[in-house]
Amino acid sequence: MINLFRAGYTLAFYKAKSLEFCSFMMCSITLYLSFQLTLMISAIHVNEIAKNARRVMQGLSCKLSRKDAGSPKLNIDLMQDHSLSLWKIYVLERSLVVTSLGTLFTYGILLGTLGEKT
């Protein structure tokens, strides 16, 4: 995200722009954005699939009889929450993609207008 921010900020607020410079910055923005989206979207899909699998397992555990020997182990495994998160602070969800891009855009505008005189 830092490289994506740096490339976007440089492209937007750098004074001396040539065609080669602009094309290089656009290529780097595309590269870093594709890296970020690839990682985030794949993690989001893993979390969604894990939630669906957990729901199916809970449905199966209800159908199993109480006399089954594997039932306590299954209930213990279903109680634990397994998901990909950001340092166990925020679980990756679809809204994070829009939020992260909006944050980069907002910080870019704030830093770009910081040194301007009105």
VEXDREN-2710 file (C-alpha; in Angstrom, 1 decimal):
% VEXDREN-2710
k/r/px/py/pz
1/MET/0.0/0.0/0.0
2/ILE/2.9/2.3/0.7
3/ASN/4.3/1.9/-2.8
4/LEU/0.8/2.4/-4.3
5/PHE/0.4/5.6/-2.4
6/ARG/3.9/6.8/-3.3
7/ALA/3.4/6.2/-7.0
8/GLY/-0.1/7.8/-7.0
9/TYR/1.1/10.8/-5.0
10/THR/4.1/11.3/-7.2
11/LEU/2.0/11.1/-10.4
12/ALA/-0.5/13.6/-9.1
13/PHE/1.7/16.2/-7.5
14/TYR/5.1/16.0/-9.2
15/LYS/5.7/19.2/-11.3
16/ALA/8.0/18.1/-14.1
17/LYS/6.2/15.4/-16.0
18/SER/7.3/13.7/-19.2
19/LEU/5.5/11.0/-21.1
20/GLU/8.0/8.4/-20.0
21/PHE/7.6/9.4/-16.4
22/CYS/3.8/9.3/-16.5
23/SER/3.8/5.9/-18.2
24/PHE/6.3/4.5/-15.7
25/MET/4.1/5.7/-12.8
26/MET/1.0/4.4/-14.3
27/CYS/2.6/1.0/-14.8
28/SER/3.8/1.0/-11.2
29/ILE/0.4/2.0/-9.9
30/THR/-1.2/-0.9/-11.9
31/LEU/1.4/-3.3/-10.6
32/TYR/1.0/-2.4/-6.9
33/LEU/-2.8/-2.1/-7.2
34/SER/-2.9/-5.6/-8.7
35/PHE/-0.7/-7.0/-5.9
36/GLN/-2.9/-5.4/-3.3
37/LEU/-6.2/-6.6/-4.8
38/THR/-4.9/-10.1/-5.5
39/LEU/-3.9/-10.6/-1.9
40/MET/-7.0/-9.0/-0.4
41/ILE/-9.5/-10.6/-2.7
42/SER/-8.0/-14.1/-2.2
43/ALA/-8.0/-13.7/1.6
44/ILE/-11.6/-12.4/1.5
45/HIS/-12.7/-15.5/-0.5
46/VAL/-10.9/-17.8/1.9
47/ASN/-12.8/-16.2/4.8
48/GLU/-16.1/-16.5/3.0
49/ILE/-15.5/-20.2/2.1
50/ALA/-14.4/-20.9/5.7
51/LYS/-17.7/-19.4/7.0
52/ASN/-19.7/-21.5/4.6
53/ALA/-17.8/-24.6/5.5
54/ARG/-18.4/-23.9/9.2
55/ARG/-22.1/-23.4/8.6
56/VAL/-22.3/-26.7/6.8
57/MET/-20.4/-28.5/9.6
58/GLN/-22.8/-27.0/12.2
59/GLY/-25.7/-28.3/10.2
60/LEU/-24.1/-31.8/10.0
61/SER/-23.4/-31.8/13.7
62/CYS/-27.1/-31.2/14.4
63/LYS/-27.9/-34.2/12.3
64/LEU/-25.5/-36.5/14.0
65/SER/-26.7/-38.4/16.9
66/ARG/-25.7/-37.5/20.5
67/LYS/-24.2/-41.0/21.0
68/ASP/-21.6/-40.5/18.3
69/ALA/-18.0/-40.6/19.7
70/GLY/-16.7/-37.9/17.4
71/SER/-19.4/-35.4/18.3
72/PRO/-17.6/-33.7/21.3
73/LYS/-14.5/-33.2/19.1
74/LEU/-16.6/-31.7/16.3
75/ASN/-18.3/-29.3/18.7
76/ILE/-15.0/-28.1/20.1
77/ASP/-13.6/-27.5/16.6
78/LEU/-16.8/-25.6/15.6
79/MET/-16.5/-23.3/18.6
80/GLN/-13.1/-22.0/17.5
81/ASP/-13.1/-19.1/15.0
82/HIS/-10.6/-19.5/12.2
83/SER/-10.3/-16.6/9.7
84/LEU/-7.7/-14.5/8.0
85/SER/-7.3/-11.1/9.7
86/LEU/-5.0/-8.2/9.9
87/TRP/-2.9/-8.9/13.0
88/LYS/-6.1/-10.3/14.7
89/ILE/-7.6/-6.8/14.7
90/TYR/-9.8/-6.7/11.7
91/VAL/-11.1/-9.8/9.8
92/LEU/-10.8/-9.4/6.1
93/GLU/-14.2/-8.6/4.5
94/ARG/-15.3/-7.2/1.2
95/SER/-15.7/-3.7/2.5
96/LEU/-12.0/-3.6/3.3
97/VAL/-11.1/-3.3/-0.4
98/VAL/-13.2/-0.1/-0.8
99/THR/-12.0/1.3/2.5
100/SER/-8.3/0.8/1.8
101/LEU/-8.6/2.5/-1.6
102/GLY/-10.6/5.4/-0.1
103/THR/-8.1/5.8/2.6
104/LEU/-5.2/6.0/0.1
105/PHE/-7.1/8.6/-1.9
106/THR/-8.0/10.7/1.1
107/TYR/-4.5/10.8/2.5
108/GLY/-3.2/11.7/-0.9
109/ILE/-5.5/14.6/-1.1
110/LEU/-4.7/15.7/2.4
111/LEU/-0.9/15.6/1.9
112/GLY/-1.2/17.1/-1.6
113/THR/-3.0/20.2/-0.3
114/LEU/-0.9/20.5/2.9
115/GLY/1.8/22.7/1.3
116/GLU/-0.4/24.8/-1.0
117/LYS/-1.0/28.5/-0.2
118/THR/-4.5/29.8/-0.7
END
